[in-house]
Structure formats: C-alpha cells, structure tokens
Amino acid sequence: MHVKYAVLAIAASSAAFYAFGRHGRDAELSLAPPAAIRQAVAAGLPFADNQQSGPELAQAQPPANPAAPSAVQPGQPGQPAQRPPVVDESALRYFAAQGDTRRLEAELARLRALYPEWKPPTDLTAPAQTGDRELERLWKLFSEGKIGEVRAAIAQRSTSDPNWHAPADLVARLDAAEAAQRLVNASNARQWEQVIRIGTETPALLTCANVDALWRVAEAFVQTGKPERARDAYSYVLGNCNTPAERVGTMQKALATLPDALTDGLLAQERQTEFSSIRDEIARRRIGRAAEDPKLTASADDIRRVEALANAATTPDDAILLGFYALHHNDPVRAEALFQAALQRKGGAKAAEGAVLTLGANRKYREAEALGSQWLDAGAANRKAYLDVATTLITQEPAPKLDRAVVERIAKTVATDRYAPGAAGLGWYAYNAGQTSPAETWFETALSWDRGYEPAAYGLALARQRLRDQAGLRAVVNDWGGRSERIAALLDPRRARAVPVQEQRRDDIAAPAAPVTRERDIVEPAPSRPVRSRAPRQTVQTDIDTEPVRRRQAAAPAAGSCGNGQSGAAALQRGWCLLNLKRPAAAAAAFDAAMRSSSGQVAADAAMGKTYAKLQQGLTAEANVAAAQTNPAPAQRRELSALLLSERFYAQYDTKDYNGALVTLSERARLAPETTDLMMMRGWSYFHLGRYSDASRVFTALYKSNGSPQALAGLTAIGDVTRQNRY
C-alpha cells in the first residue's frame, strides 16, 4: 500500500508543479505535506497536526518505502530460525541528509517499533554499503560536489549494462543539487519568477537542509510583490529549523525586506531570548526613521532600550542616533550631550556634524563655528552644517566682533562652495558695517550663483541706492519689480507702505551670511567714572574698498558682457573687465585661466589681476600667493606693495598689536600717501598706546582738513582721558 500511495502523491504533486510552471500567477506553491510523507511518519510525529496554521512551504517527499517484509514470530514450532529482517533505511537516511530532525526522530521511532532488534547505523548521512564499488564511487563523487562526473558515470554504466539502474535516492539528490544551482543562478541574476518556478518544481530544496534556498525564494516573493508569501517562507524556517545562526539570519532578512506589520508575528516565534539583538535593531530602526522625519515619534520603550545600549557601549553609533532624534524633536540640550559623548568615542564626521548643529541650536554659535571649521574636509554634510551655523553667527544683531581669521574662513568657505545665500549674507554684513562697495560685489556674486535669489537682489538694490547709482538701482527694480514687492517699493514710495518695515528687515537678514570685509571696531577704553562724551564706535573703510582698479585694454562695456574668448589674452582681458564690473570671484577665475594658458607678460599680468581680485574679496592670504607670481613694473610694484602692507596693518590692528601696526604704516608711507582712513586708525593706535599727544596731533590735522566728526570724537576721547588723569 505504501508504494501505491506514494505513486499517487507523486502524480498529484507533479500535476500541481506543472500547473504552476505554466500558469505561475494562478497556481500557488503547494505548502501542505504530501500524503506519502504523512504515511512515512505515521507511526511517529503527526506532521499535519503540528504545522503552523496558514499556508506553508512544500515539504520534500522522500523515496517511497517498499512494503515492509512480514516479521516471522520466533519460537513457532516447526519453523526454522529466520535471518534478521531487512530494514528499509532509505527514508531515514533521506531525513538525515535533509537535516529534518523532527521527521528523522519520527522515522527512528517507527522503525524501532517495527523491528525491536534493529540498530540504527552510526552514520546516517553516508550511503549504505551495497558491495557495489562503482556505486560507492558515484556516491563519493556526489559528496564531493562533482555532479557532472556523476551524471557521466551513470550514463556510461547504463550504456554498458542496460539492466542496471541508478538508485532513485541518488538520482533525486542529483536533481535537487542541479536545481539548487539553477535557483542560485536565477537569484543572482534577479530573475525572480524563475526562482519561484524552480522552488515550486523542486520542493526537496525548501527544507532546513538548504535554508539559503528558502531565503532566496522569500526574496523572490518580496521582489514580485508578494510579501505575505515571503513571510510564510521565513515562518517555516523559524517554526522548523534549529540552527541558531540560521534562525537569527532569517529574522534579520525579514527585517530588511518586510514591513513591521509582517515581522511582528515572526518575532513571536522567538525561542528564549535569541532575538534580543534583533529587537535592538528594530528599536534603532524606528528611532532612525523618527530622527529623519520629525512628524514621527519613537516609543518610550524604544528610546529606553537604545539609551541603555548607548550607555553600556564604548562605540558612538547609538549616541549619534539618539542625538539626531533629540535634535529633531526639540531637545537640543540633550542632543548636545549625546554628540559630545559620541565625539569622545571617536564618532568622526557624523558626530561632528550633529555637534555643530546642536551647538547652533543652543545659540553657541562661536563654539559651533570653531568646531565646524575643523571638519570642513570631512564631507558635504559637514560643510553644510558649518555654513548654517557660521551664517547664523554673522547675522546676529548686533553683529558680533569676530577675529579676522574667522571672517576670512567663513568667506573662503562660502566662495569655495559657491553658496548663494552665504554670499548674500556676506553682502548684508558688509552693508551693515558701512562698507557698501564690497557689499554690492557680494550681492552681485550671489546673484551670479543663483539668479533667482531675491534677498541678494534686494541687497544689491539697497547698496546701489546708498552709492547713488540710480541707473543700477533702476536696472534691479526693472528686473525684480514684478517679483518682489519690497524691491519695487524702492522707486515707488506708495508701494512701500504695503511691506511692513519689520518684515523687510527680517527678510534682509534671513539669508545665511558671513562677513566680506573687516569691520573696524574702534572702541575707546571705558572710563572709570561718567564723562561728558566718549568716542563713538568707528567703522573705517579699507583700502580694498577704494583701491585703484587696474584697467588694461578693457573698459567696462555698456552691455555688461566681458566676452568668452578662450585664448590667454582673451581670458586676461575678460578678467580686467570683470574686475571693473566689481565681480572679483569671476575675475579671479578668468585670471587663473589666463595663467594656465599663457606665459611671459600675459601670465604675469594675470597674476597681478588675480592679486587685486583676491584683495577685493578680502582673501589676503591668497592675494599674497598670487602676488608672489607677478613681475610688475616699478610703479605697479609700489602700488601692489602698498595694498599688501595695508592688509598687514589691518591684521595687526585687529589683534591689538598697535606698535606693529604703526611700524607697518610707516613702511607703507614710503610707498604711497596715507589715506584718510589709515590716518584715522594711526591716531587711534596712538590713543590705545597712551601716546595722547601724538594722537591729538593726528586727529587735529584730520579735523582741520575736512571737519571729520570721527576726528572730533577722537579729540573728545583724549580730553576725557586726560581730564580723568588730572583728578
């Protein structure tokens, strides 16, 4: 009867597999155990009653057992002694080879019940010794994975001995091995329908002995839009297979491919605490999603779980994850502590990015800028974080007093990244510092990087209005009047009432900003007691603002175009033209092109032009590098040297090296006359050194020459101090 039922089961299964092969979208992969297997284990574990509810993956069908021989009862009179019965161990060996422990134990129990004297083989995975050396050689080749050689040997022996047939078990295993390789190849080629078809046609693959095949079939179900079927495959592994690494790996794959709603049931199949690390990863994943989307909120249990992991670990990852969650959920104080801990654990660029952002969120802009500057080369995210906090630092009101190095660092980063909001912010800072020409240049630069950036256009209009450049102002208003109410209002007072003043001011500083030129803050020493007056805060123009722009061959064209020639001479001409148009960044690029494509006088002139362009941008260090490549005429050399000495003076004055600043001014005076602003700063240098008579002489000369209110303020400050010293 066993053979009959097995043949019927095989025929039914073959029909179902054929149907799925032809109509893969209509037929479903058979997930119920064939009748032959149920009979094979009838005396042991009842398979059908112990399966998980719902659909399951097909179980491999072992070779059909022949009917068991009749057992002769010993001791019957007149009967000779009988040899021990021949026990069919094929199903037993099959279950052992498949790694199917439950069915192996059930088959062992069945055979022991039938044959009490029978002893199981010590190695169930090895083929039975048949006395056929050629057959044993075939099994050995098979165990070595030489499938092709086994096929060839079977064909050769069948040809030489037509009465010989390869054992069904060996043929079945060869078929399964070849199908497994086809399934792997199809999976690697992402031929998902083919993967499902092979799994359907070869159910012997989908067992605990080949968990990789189950994983690949599950992936194919996901890729073909059937996540519930993938869940069934993973559930089969968790419900039937015992290898710890494969169980954890199955859960990891399920988390990577299935939505949470389908993984919750799989977690319920946990044995003891084997999925503890998996639950940690689930908590991290949920917090990570909420960190990226502030609309989502992680549960308190998830947060506590990851916090415990972060506190117990010496690695930075969990602290970084919690830091970004806290930052994006309005807890920057907590975020700052987490990112600082991550930095101490060598969290690298990501920890630095978070720390910079949280320092900014906590209004610690100077600390944020200083930290961010150390990570500018770490990546785009770190540069963006730096620009965010640096521009916020600059756009504070009142504007902070910053070291020259900080100002140049911010300006250089903005220029390198061609960051239009930052360039506009530089313009606003210069505008608010009273340096209108550099402000105009930065607003133009911002618009050259982003022609649709309205705050830069508004700043450009205000700068030209302050410079009394009515033609330039009208050009901006004509271009932007239809798009910006506040720009149109600059030439139409009636429309100005439509834009609230507070809103205008807020928009002015909304763009990220960084200072373009140095703000010369001249603040007298605070008196020890009230006095009648004190020197006002002084904002003094630099030589960069009023420097004589070298014009060679190219005058600023009326149309505003500087040509696009590719030769070195054309690039040089374009550079001077752009410099005359107050576009130093573009001019520097043109001069670089001229230097690369030319030599001799053209290259020297281009180096000179680049020096002026860098000075106009406030990039002194780069200007010095460019100047070293020049070979100018004596007059030009004096002019350039005077400009560079002016820059050195400003740096010394900013660092309160007043003696050094006066020495530099004296050196510059041998090359060029001292401008009014430099004379004013000479007077204040004397003042800060306590040389009040020298300061009084300078301020008096300035006041007599032009009635300067700044000079009068200096004289008043000197009078206040000297009167205090008399009492």
Buried (B, 14 or more C-beta within 10 A) or exposed (E): EBEEBBEEBBEBBEEBBEBBEEEBEEBEBBBBBBBBBBBBBEBBBEBEEEBBEEBBBBBBBBBBBEEBEEEEEEEEEEEEEEEEBEBBBBBBBBBBBBBBBBBBBBBBBBBBEBBEEEEBBEEBEBBBEEEEEEBBEBBEBBEEEBBEBBBEBBEEBEEEEEEEEBBEBBBBBBBBBBBBEBBBEBBEEEBBEBBBBBBBBBBBBBBBBBBBBBBBBBBBBBBBEBBEBBBBBBBBBBEBBEEEEBBBBBBBBBBEBBEEEBBEBBBEBBEEEBBEEBBBBBBBBBBBEBBEEEEBBBEEEBBEBBBEBBEEEEEBBBBBBBBBBBBBBEBBEBBBBBBBBBBEBEBBBBBBBBBBBBBBBBEBBBBBBBBBBEBBEBBEBBBBBBBBBBBBBBBEEEBEEBEBEBBBBBBBBBBEBBBBBBBBBBBBBBBBBBBBBBBBBBBBBBBBBBEEBBBBBBBBBBBBBBBEBEEBBBBBBEBBBEEBBBBBBBBEEEBBEEBEEEEBEEBBBBBBBBBBBBBBBBBBEEEEEEBEEBBBEBBBBBBBBEBEBBEEEBEBEEEEEBEEEEEBBBBBBBBBBBBBBBBBBBBBBBBBBBBEBBEEEBBBBBBBBBBBBBBBBBBBEBBBBBBEBBEBEEEBBBBBBBBBBBBBBBBBBBEEBBEBBBBBBEBBBEBBEBBBBBBBBBBBBBBBBEBBEBBBEBBBEBBEEEEBEBBBBBBBBBBBBEEEEEE
